[in-house]
Amino acid sequence: MAETTETAAPERNARKVREGLVTSNAMDKTAIVTVTERVRHKKYSKTLQRNTKLYVHDETNDLNVGDRVRVAETRPLSKLKRWRVVEVLERAR
C-alpha cells in the first residue's frame, strides 16, 4: 500500500510546464515569456486565444526576444518570478 502512495504523489504534485515566446529580456537574469493558450468558449464554442505573461528565471542571460522556450513552474524566486527555463526550443532568427 505504501508503494501506491509513493507513485501517485509525483503525478498529483507535478510541476506545470508551458511553451511560449520570449517578449522581453531587458531585466538581469529575468525574461518575460508570453504563453498563448487556445480555449473554447463555453456558450458559443468559438476558439479564443488567451495570452499570459510569465516572469522566467534566466540564470545565464542567454535568451533573446523571439526565442521559443519551454518553462517549468518552480518555487517563488522573487515577487513575480515563479518559472524557470527548461530548454530553448527554437532560437530567434
Protein Blocks (a to p, Z undefined) as FASTA:
>chain_A
ZZmmmmmmmmmmpccddddddfbfkbghiacdddddddddfklopacddddddddddfko
pacehiacdddddddfbfklccdcfbdfbdcZZ
